[in-house]
């Protein structure tokens, strides 16, 4: 009987994983969340699995401001001239009419070498 319960749990978990993957995902492989950049530039490397969302391409945002429209679901984009300090870098999936489809991923980075305060 315990073996049957184990099989039921495994099947339920497998079905849950499939349902989640059908929702679509956005992955930012670089830079990592909470990264400390040595300078004031970086490259966002992303990959989108749109699922049934009708995602067509992505918009890239820095601190809430749109900086690029990329007609692709996988690739990279250079981000230059970040002010020293913390920033949010985001990739938002949109449809052909540029309407967000609900898939987005953001990472926080700190630009520049900010020395620790030594009081």
N, C-alpha and C positions, 0 to 999 in steps of 0.2 A: 504494500500500500504506500509506503514512504517513497518507493521508486516512482510510482505513478504521480504522486504529488510533485516530485522533483521534475519530472518531465513536463507537467502542467505549468510549473513556474518558468522553466526554460522557454517553453513555447510562448508564454505570455510576455516574457522579456524580449524575445526575438520580434514579436509583433509590434511591441512598443518602439523598438529601435527602427523598424521599417517605417512606422508612422512618422517618427521624428525626421527621418531622412527625406520623406516625401514633402515636408514643409519647406525645404530649402535651407541652405546655409551660406554664410559669408565667412571666409577665413582670411585673416591678415597674418601672413607668415613672417612678415618683417615690416616694421620693427616690432619687437615684442612689447606687450603691454607693460607699462611702468619702466620703459627703457630710459637710460640716461645717454643722450647723444654727446659725442665728444665735440661736435661742432654745431652748426645751425642749419644743417641740411640732412635729409634722409631720403630713402626710397620706400614707398608703400608697395609691398608685394601682396597681391590678393588673388583669391580664387572663389568663384561663386558657383554653387549648385542650385539653380533657381527652383527646382521642384515644379509644382503646378502653378507657381506664382506669376507666370507670364513675364518674368524679368527679361529685359532685352539688353540692357547695358547698365553702366554704373556712373554715379556722380561722386566725386571726391571732395571732401570738406576738411578744412583746417579751422578749428575753433568755431565751427558753425557756419563759416563762410564757404560757399561753393568755389572751388579753385580749378576744377576740371570736369569735363564730360568725356568719358572714355567709352567708345563704341565696342566694348568687349566685356566678357565676363571673367577673364583671367588675364593677369598681366601685372604691370608695375607703373608707378608714376613718381617722378622725382619731386620732392618738396624742398624748396630752397628758401633761404633768407628767413628762417624762423627767428623770432626774437628770443633772447635768452630767457628761459623759464619754462613753465609747463604749458603743454598744448594737447588738444584732442585732434586726432587724425581719424577720419571716418570714411567708409565706403558704403554708399547707399544704392541699392538696386532699384531701377525704375523700368517702366514699360516703354513702348515705342513713343508714347505721348508725353514722356518725362514725368509720369505720375509715380510716386513711390509705391512699391508693392508690399512693403512691410518687412523687408529684409535689410538689415544694416549691421555693421560691425564697427566699433570704435576702439582705438587704443590711446592710452595716455603716454606722452613722452615728455622728457625734460631736455631742452636744447641747451647746449653750451656747457662748458666746465664751470660749474658753480661751486666755488670752494666753501667748505663748511665754515660756519661762523665760529671763530675761536675767541669767545669772550672770557 
